[in-house]
């Protein structure tokens, strides 16, 4: 079972420092979401491409085998 806890961050400091620190946190979250979306896209693409097996590999190997038999 996975347990998830929500954190509430409060940055102590002057207004400029708080804005900079919150910007860093937002940028890092954005980068994490972007990386996760990229990985999920790659996984789904891999699954879709593997589910549509056209049999071209089997056809090619059978054609090569027929040519070898003729030779």
N, CA, C and O atoms as a printed pandas DataFrame, in Angstrom:
     atom_number atom_name residue_name chain_id  residue_number  x_coord  y_coord  z_coord
0              1         N          UNK        A               1    0.835   -1.171    0.000
1              2        CA          UNK        A               1    0.000    0.000    0.000
2              3         C          UNK        A               1    0.885    1.242    0.000
3              4         O          UNK        A               1    1.868    1.313    0.737
4              5         N          UNK        A               2    0.535    2.201   -0.816
5              6        CA          UNK        A               2    1.304    3.437   -0.923
6              7         C          UNK        A               2    0.600    4.511   -0.099
7              8         O          UNK        A               2   -0.599    4.748   -0.247
8              9         N          UNK        A               3    1.369    5.148    0.765
9             10        CA          UNK        A               3    0.828    6.232    1.576
10            11         C          UNK        A               3    1.313    7.556    1.021
11            12         O          UNK        A               3    2.497    7.723    0.731
12            13         N          UNK        A               4    0.399    8.488    0.876
13            14        CA          UNK        A               4    0.739    9.795    0.327
14            15         C          UNK        A               4    0.380   10.845    1.366
15            16         O          UNK        A               4   -0.690   10.794    1.973
16            17         N          UNK        A               5    1.274   11.785    1.563
17            18        CA          UNK        A               5    1.016   12.887    2.491
18            19         C          UNK        A               5    1.182   14.200    1.767
19            20         O          UNK        A               5    2.110   14.377    0.979
20            21         N          UNK        A               6    0.290   15.107    2.035
21            22        CA          UNK        A               6    0.342   16.424    1.434
22            23         C          UNK        A               6    1.149   17.342    2.350
23            24         O          UNK        A               6    0.908   17.394    3.556
24            25         N          UNK        A               7    2.087   18.049    1.781
25            26        CA          UNK        A               7    2.927   18.966    2.546
26            27         C          UNK        A               7    2.521   20.399    2.262
27            28         O          UNK        A               7    2.157   20.738    1.136
28            29         N          UNK        A               8    2.584   21.219    3.262
29            30        CA          UNK        A               8    2.342   22.638    3.079
30            31         C          UNK        A               8    3.639   23.363    3.411
31            32         O          UNK        A               8    4.146   23.280    4.530
32            33         N          UNK        A               9    4.167   24.075    2.417
33            34        CA          UNK        A               9    5.426   24.782    2.596
34            35         C          UNK        A               9    5.172   26.247    2.871
35            36         O          UNK        A               9    4.328   26.879    2.234
36            37         N          UNK        A              10    5.908   26.775    3.823
37            38        CA          UNK        A              10    5.860   28.201    4.106
38            39         C          UNK        A              10    7.296   28.696    4.112
39            40         O          UNK        A              10    8.124   28.220    4.888
40            41         N          UNK        A              11    7.580   29.637    3.258
41            42        CA          UNK        A              11    8.929   30.174    3.159
42            43         C          UNK        A              11    8.986   31.460    3.972
43            44         O          UNK        A              11    8.190   32.379    3.781
44            45         N          UNK        A              12    9.950   31.496    4.884
45            46        CA          UNK        A              12   10.099   32.655    5.755
46            47         C          UNK        A              12   11.166   33.564    5.155
47            48         O          UNK        A              12   12.252   33.104    4.803
48            49         N          UNK        A              13   10.865   34.825    5.042
49            50        CA          UNK        A              13   11.817   35.786    4.505
50            51         C          UNK        A              13   11.077   36.975    3.932
51            52         O          UNK        A              13    9.855   37.091    4.030
52            53         N          UNK        A              14   11.857   37.850    3.333
53            54        CA          UNK        A              14   11.214   39.023    2.731
54            55         C          UNK        A              14   10.481   38.621    1.449
55            56         O          UNK        A              14   10.606   37.489    0.981
56            57         N          UNK        A              15    9.725   39.550    0.895
57            58        CA          UNK        A              15    8.854   39.267   -0.256
58            59         C          UNK        A              15    9.631   38.764   -1.476
59            60         O          UNK        A              15    9.193   37.834   -2.152
60            61         N          UNK        A              16   10.768   39.371   -1.751
61            62        CA          UNK        A              16   11.570   38.986   -2.916
62            63         C          UNK        A              16   12.105   37.553   -2.766
63            64         O          UNK        A              16   12.076   36.778   -3.722
64            65         N          UNK        A              17   12.586   37.208   -1.585
65            66        CA          UNK        A              17   13.100   35.862   -1.335
66            67         C          UNK        A              17   11.988   34.827   -1.485
67            68         O          UNK        A              17   12.197   33.769   -2.078
68            69         N          UNK        A              18   10.814   35.131   -0.952
69            70        CA          UNK        A              18    9.699   34.200   -1.048
70            71         C          UNK        A              18    9.305   33.969   -2.501
71            72         O          UNK        A              18    9.051   32.833   -2.900
72            73         N          UNK        A              19    9.253   35.042   -3.301
73            74        CA          UNK        A              19    8.899   34.895   -4.710
74            75         C          UNK        A              19    9.906   34.029   -5.447
75            76         O          UNK        A              19    9.525   33.179   -6.251
76            77         N          UNK        A              20   11.200   34.240   -5.175
77            78        CA          UNK        A              20   12.243   33.450   -5.837
78            79         C          UNK        A              20   12.150   31.980   -5.445
79            80         O          UNK        A              20   12.258   31.105   -6.304
80            81         N          UNK        A              21   11.952   31.701   -4.164
81            82        CA          UNK        A              21   11.887   30.316   -3.702
82            83         C          UNK        A              21   10.649   29.604   -4.244
83            84         O          UNK        A              21   10.734   28.448   -4.658
84            85         N          UNK        A              22    9.500   30.283   -4.245
85            86        CA          UNK        A              22    8.296   29.677   -4.810
86            87         C          UNK        A              22    8.445   29.439   -6.308
87            88         O          UNK        A              22    7.925   28.454   -6.831
88            89         N          UNK        A              23    9.146   30.323   -7.000
89            90        CA          UNK        A              23    9.382   30.139   -8.434
90            91         C          UNK        A              23   10.237   28.893   -8.671
91            92         O          UNK        A              23    9.987   28.135   -9.608
92            93         N          UNK        A              24   11.240   28.683   -7.826
93            94        CA          UNK        A              24   12.087   27.487   -7.944
94            95         C          UNK        A              24   11.243   26.228   -7.754
95            96         O          UNK        A              24   11.386   25.262   -8.504
96            97         N          UNK        A              25   10.365   26.239   -6.753
97            98        CA          UNK        A              25    9.515   25.072   -6.501
98            99         C          UNK        A              25    8.580   24.822   -7.684
99           100         O          UNK        A              25    8.427   23.678   -8.114
100          101         N          UNK        A              26    7.960   25.861   -8.212
101          102        CA          UNK        A              26    7.053   25.705   -9.366
102          103         C          UNK        A              26    7.798   25.185  -10.590
103          104         O          UNK        A              26    7.296   24.318  -11.305
104          105         N          UNK        A              27    8.995   25.714  -10.830
105          106        CA          UNK        A              27    9.775   25.261  -11.985
106          107         C          UNK        A              27   10.152   23.787  -11.858
107          108         O          UNK        A              27   10.099   23.046  -12.839
108          109         N          UNK        A              28   10.532   23.361  -10.660
109          110        CA          UNK        A              28   10.901   21.964  -10.457
110          111         C          UNK        A              28    9.695   21.045  -10.611
111          112         O          UNK        A              28    9.821   19.961  -11.180
112          113         N          UNK        A              29    8.533   21.454  -10.119
113          114        CA          UNK        A              29    7.330   20.653  -10.312
114          115         C          UNK        A              29    6.992   20.540  -11.798
115          116         O          UNK        A              29    6.607   19.471  -12.271
116          117         N          UNK        A              30    7.134   21.631  -12.520
117          118        CA          UNK        A              30    6.861   21.611  -13.949
118          119         C          UNK        A              30    7.795   20.632  -14.664
119          120         O          UNK        A              30    7.357   19.869  -15.526
120          121         N          UNK        A              31    9.072   20.655  -14.307
121          122        CA          UNK        A              31   10.032   19.741  -14.928
122          123         C          UNK        A              31    9.701   18.282  -14.600
123          124         O          UNK        A              31    9.841   17.405  -15.453
124          125         N          UNK        A              32    9.261   18.024  -13.365
125          126        CA          UNK        A              32    8.891   16.658  -12.995
126          127         C          UNK        A              32    7.672   16.189  -13.779
127          128         O          UNK        A              32    7.653   15.063  -14.277
128          129         N          UNK        A              33    6.660   17.034  -13.895
129          130        CA          UNK        A              33    5.467   16.668  -14.661
130          131         C          UNK        A              33    5.804   16.443  -16.124
131          132         O          UNK        A              33    5.281   15.519  -16.746
132          133         N          UNK        A              34    6.666   17.273  -16.677
133          134        CA          UNK        A              34    7.063   17.139  -18.077
134          135         C          UNK        A              34    7.797   15.816  -18.305
135          136         O          UNK        A              34    7.544   15.131  -19.296
136          137         N          UNK        A              35    8.702   15.456  -17.393
137          138        CA          UNK        A              35    9.436   14.196  -17.509
138          139         C          UNK        A              35    8.499   13.007  -17.369
139          140         O          UNK        A              35    8.628   12.025  -18.100
140          141         N          UNK        A              36    7.556   13.087  -16.435
141          142        CA          UNK        A              36    6.603   11.998  -16.255
142          143         C          UNK        A              36    5.733   11.820  -17.491
143          144         O          UNK        A              36    5.480   10.690  -17.909
144          145         N          UNK        A              37    5.273   12.914  -18.079
145          146        CA          UNK        A              37    4.472   12.831  -19.298
146          147         C          UNK        A              37    5.260   12.227  -20.443
147          148         O          UNK        A              37    4.718   11.439  -21.219
148          149         N          UNK        A              38    6.528   12.581  -20.561
149          150        CA          UNK        A              38    7.370   12.018  -21.612
150          151         C          UNK        A              38    7.537   10.515  -21.424
151          152         O          UNK        A              38    7.438    9.750  -22.383
152          153         N          UNK        A              39    7.789   10.096  -20.197
153          154        CA          UNK        A              39    7.963    8.663  -19.929
154          155         C          UNK        A              39    6.686    7.878  -20.198
155          156         O          UNK        A              39    6.725    6.795  -20.782
156          157         N          UNK        A              40    5.552    8.431  -19.768
157          158        CA          UNK        A              40    4.289    7.738  -20.013
158          159         C          UNK        A              40    3.986    7.654  -21.506
159          160         O          UNK        A              40    3.434    6.656  -21.971
160          161         N          UNK        A              41    4.338    8.684  -22.253
161          162        CA          UNK        A              41    4.149    8.666  -23.700
162          163         C          UNK        A              41    5.003    7.579  -24.338
163          164         O          UNK        A              41    4.536    6.849  -25.212
164          165         N          UNK        A              42    6.244    7.472  -23.904
165          166        CA          UNK        A              42    7.127    6.447  -24.461
166          167         C          UNK        A              42    6.641    5.039  -24.126
167          168         O          UNK        A              42    6.693    4.144  -24.970
168          169         N          UNK        A              43    6.172    4.844  -22.900
169          170        CA          UNK        A              43    5.663    3.526  -22.512
170          171         C          UNK        A              43    4.426    3.169  -23.329
171          172         O          UNK        A              43    4.315    2.047  -23.821
172          173         N          UNK        A              44    3.497    4.111  -23.477
173          174        CA          UNK        A              44    2.287    3.831  -24.252
174          175         C          UNK        A              44    2.602    3.586  -25.720
175          176         O          UNK        A              44    2.005    2.708  -26.344
176          177         N          UNK        A              45    3.533    4.353  -26.279
177          178        CA          UNK        A              45    3.919    4.148  -27.672
178          179         C          UNK        A              45    4.537    2.766  -27.860
179          180         O          UNK        A              45    4.250    2.078  -28.840
180          181         N          UNK        A              46    5.371    2.372  -26.934
181          182        CA          UNK        A              46    5.995    1.047  -27.001
182          183         C          UNK        A              46    4.926   -0.047  -26.948
183          184         O          UNK        A              46    4.975   -1.002  -27.723
184          185         N          UNK        A              47    3.970    0.091  -26.044
185          186        CA          UNK        A              47    2.904   -0.911  -25.936
186          187         C          UNK        A              47    2.045   -0.963  -27.186
187          188         O          UNK        A              47    1.677   -2.048  -27.637
188          189         N          UNK        A              48    1.724    0.181  -27.749
189          190        CA          UNK        A              48    0.896    0.214  -28.957
190          191         C          UNK        A              48    1.633   -0.412  -30.135
191          192         O          UNK        A              48    1.054   -1.190  -30.893
192          193         N          UNK        A              49    2.914   -0.071  -30.286
193          194        CA          UNK        A              49    3.668   -0.631  -31.407
194          195         C          UNK        A              49    3.837   -2.138  -31.270
195          196         O          UNK        A              49    3.828   -2.851  -32.274
196          197         N          UNK        A              50    3.989   -2.630  -30.060
197          198        CA          UNK        A              50    4.134   -4.075  -29.879
198          199         C          UNK        A              50    2.809   -4.811  -30.005
199          200         O          UNK        A              50    2.799   -5.998  -30.332
200          201         N          UNK        A              51    1.690   -4.140  -29.755
201          202        CA          UNK        A              51    0.402   -4.819  -29.860
202          203         C          UNK        A              51   -0.003   -5.021  -31.322
203          204         O          UNK        A              51   -0.764   -5.940  -31.624
204          205         N          UNK        A              52    0.482   -4.193  -32.218
205          206        CA          UNK        A              52    0.162   -4.326  -33.640
206          207         C          UNK        A              52    1.286   -5.060  -34.363
207          208         O          UNK        A              52    2.015   -4.469  -35.160
208          209         N          UNK        A              53    1.413   -6.321  -34.083
209          210        CA          UNK        A              53    2.424   -7.139  -34.742
210          211         C          UNK        A              53    1.887   -7.528  -36.112
211          212         O          UNK        A              53    0.931   -8.296  -36.222
212          213         N          UNK        A              54    2.514   -6.988  -37.161
213          214        CA          UNK        A              54    2.011   -7.216  -38.515
214          215         C          UNK        A              54    2.449   -8.559  -39.083
215          216         O          UNK        A              54    1.907   -9.004  -40.095
216          217         N          UNK        A              55    3.392   -9.194  -38.468
217          218        CA          UNK        A              55    3.868  -10.465  -38.989
218          219         C          UNK        A              55    4.875  -10.315  -40.101
219          220         O          UNK        A              55    5.234  -11.301  -40.745
220          221         N          UNK        A              56    5.339   -9.109  -40.340
221          222        CA          UNK        A              56    6.300   -8.894  -41.423
222          223         C          UNK        A              56    7.629   -9.591  -41.141
223          224         O          UNK        A              56    8.328   -9.991  -42.071
224          225         N          UNK        A              57    7.981   -9.738  -39.865
225          226        CA          UNK        A              57    9.227  -10.439  -39.540
226          227         C          UNK        A              57    9.125  -11.916  -39.911
227          228         O          UNK        A              57   10.069  -12.503  -40.440
228          229         N          UNK        A              58    7.965  -12.505  -39.625
229          230        CA          UNK        A              58    7.767  -13.917  -39.972
230          231         C          UNK        A              58    7.736  -14.101  -41.484
231          232         O          UNK        A              58    8.290  -15.071  -42.002
232          233         N          UNK        A              59    7.098  -13.184  -42.192
233          234        CA          UNK        A              59    7.021  -13.268  -43.653
234          235         C          UNK        A              59    8.411  -13.157  -44.268
235          236         O          UNK        A              59    8.748  -13.902  -45.189
236          237         N          UNK        A              60    9.217  -12.227  -43.760
237          238        CA          UNK        A              60   10.566  -12.049  -44.274
238          239         C          UNK        A              60   11.424  -13.286  -44.020
239          240         O          UNK        A              60   12.162  -13.724  -44.903
240          241         N          UNK        A              61   11.329  -13.845  -42.823
241          242        CA          UNK        A              61   12.141  -15.036  -42.535
242          243         C          UNK        A              61   11.694  -16.222  -43.383
243          244         O          UNK        A              61   12.532  -17.026  -43.791
244          245         N          UNK        A              62   10.394  -16.355  -43.661
245          246        CA          UNK        A              62    9.938  -17.461  -44.512
246          247         C          UNK        A              62   10.401  -17.258  -45.954
247          248         O          UNK        A              62   10.741  -18.229  -46.631
248          249         N          UNK        A              63   10.420  -16.011  -46.436
249          250        CA          UNK        A              63   10.922  -15.750  -47.785
250          251         C          UNK        A              63   12.412  -16.058  -47.886
251          252         O          UNK        A              63   12.860  -16.603  -48.895
252          253         N          UNK        A              64   13.167  -15.725  -46.883
253          254        CA          UNK        A              64   14.608  -16.022  -46.884
254          255         C          UNK        A              64   14.807  -17.533  -46.870
255          256         O          UNK        A              64   15.683  -18.050  -47.563
256          257         N          UNK        A              65   14.007  -18.238  -46.093
257          258        CA          UNK        A              65   14.122  -19.691  -46.014
258          259         C          UNK        A              65   13.794  -20.323  -47.371
259          260         O          UNK        A              65   14.464  -21.273  -47.775
260          261         N          UNK        A              66   12.787  -19.823  -48.080
261          262        CA          UNK        A              66   12.415  -20.350  -49.402
262          263         C          UNK        A              66   13.554  -20.113  -50.397
263          264         O          UNK        A              66   13.880  -20.990  -51.197
264          265         N          UNK        A              67   14.157  -18.917  -50.341
265          266        CA          UNK        A              67   15.283  -18.635  -51.238
266          267         C          UNK        A              67   16.469  -19.542  -50.944
267          268         O          UNK        A              67   17.150  -19.998  -51.862
268          269         N          UNK        A              68   16.715  -19.802  -49.669
269          270        CA          UNK        A              68   17.818  -20.716  -49.300
270          271         C          UNK        A              68   17.556  -22.110  -49.819
271          272         O          UNK        A              68   18.485  -22.793  -50.249
272          273         N          UNK        A              69   16.300  -22.551  -49.787
273          274        CA          UNK        A              69   15.971  -23.884  -50.277
274          275         C          UNK        A              69   16.148  -23.970  -51.785
275          276         O          UNK        A              69   16.567  -25.010  -52.294
276          277         N          UNK        A              70   15.840  -22.903  -52.510
277          278        CA          UNK        A              70   16.008  -22.904  -53.955
278          279         C          UNK        A              70   17.477  -22.939  -54.355
279          280         O          UNK        A              70   17.841  -23.522  -55.377
280          281         N          UNK        A              71   18.311  -22.311  -53.543
281          282        CA          UNK        A              71   19.739  -22.276  -53.857
282          283         C          UNK        A              71   20.310  -23.622  -53.571
283          284         O          UNK        A              71   21.507  -23.838  -53.760
